Amino acid sequence: MKYIYVVLFLFFTLFFATGCIKSDLPNAFNGVFDEEKNNKVISEYCTRCHIHKEFSSESHVQKVRLKYKRKLFRVARECRVCHYIEKEWSYNHIFRKTRRPNQVKRGIFKNFEKEFLKKK
């Protein structure tokens, strides 16, 4: 009978402990780390999928920021300026989203720009 309690204890301990492990990805998108680490964590997340396996974040940032018209996006050095994540709780999945140049041009992300500049 003792073994059953020990096994149940270990099972629940492992179950709850794994739920407490936090990913660095949300912290990187929130700007908790310095620029370099934020970009590294986000880039590693992107290169995990087969489509972006050979992705280079440095050249990407320099090339893509020229497509934007607003100053914050044209001088961006961090991936999190143009990209963000949304978590879908029903599937327990994180989706990476993009603030596209045409959306930025229309002013959809003005609140984000103000908040980002305030934090800097």
N, C-alpha and C positions, 0 to 999 in steps of 0.2 A: 504494500500500500504506500510506503514511503516513496518508492520509485515513481509511482504515478504522480505524486505531488511534486517531486523534483523535476520530472519531465514537463509537467504543466507549468511550473514556475519558469523553467528555462525557455519553454515555448513562448510564453507571454512576455518574458523579458526581451527576447530577441524580436518579437513582433513589435513591441512598443519602441524598442531602441532603434530599429530600422526606420520607423516613422519619424524619429527625431533628427535624423541625419539631414543636414541642410546642404543644398547645392550652392556653389558660389555664383551660379548664373544670375539669379535675381539680384544679388548684391552687386554684381558687375553692371547690370543694366540700371541699377539705382545710383551708381557712382560711388559706392562705398570705398573702392580701392583707388589707387592712382591710375592715370590714363593708360599706362603701359599694361598693368595687370588687368584692367577692365577689358582692353582690346584682346589680350591673350586669352582670357576666359571665354569671351564671346566668340572669338575666332575658333577656338578648340571645339566649342559647341557646334559651330557651323560645319566644320570639316568632318564631323562624325558621320554625316550623311554621304551617300555615294555621289550625289550630284555636285557637292562642293568639296570633294576630297582633295583637289589640287588648288584650293582657294588660297590666295595671298591677300591678307588684309591690308598691308601697307600700300600696295599698288592700287587696290580697290578703292580705298578712301581717297587717294589723290586723284584718281580718274573720275569717280562718281560725283565728288563734290562740285565739279565744274558744271554739272547739269542743273544745279540749284541756283535760284535767283536771290534768296534771302541770305543775309550776311552770316548768321549763325551756321547755316549749313555749308556755306562756301568756305569757311575757315575751320570747319570741324576737323578734329584730329582723333575723335573717338567714334567707334562703331555705334554707340548708344545714342548718338545724336540723330541718326537716320533710322535706327532700328529700335524696336521695343518688343517686349514679350507680353503675351496674355495667357493666363492659365485657365484652362477649361476644367472646372472641378468635376463635372460629371464623368469625364474620361480620364482625369488625373494626367493631363497632357499639357505641355507648354508649347505654344505656337510663337514663332518669331515673326513679327510683322515689320513692315517697312513704311516709313514716311516718304512717300514718293514725291518727286519734284513737282508734278502737277497739283498734288494735294497741298503741298507747302505753298505753292504760288497762289492758290485760292485762299490761303489763310486759315486752313483747318486746324493747324497746330500752333496758333499764336499763343495760346495759354501755356503750352509746353515750352515755347521759346522764352516767355517771360519767367517761368519757374526755373528753367535751366540757367538763364543769365543771373537770376537772383542768387542761386547757389554758388555760382562762380564768383 
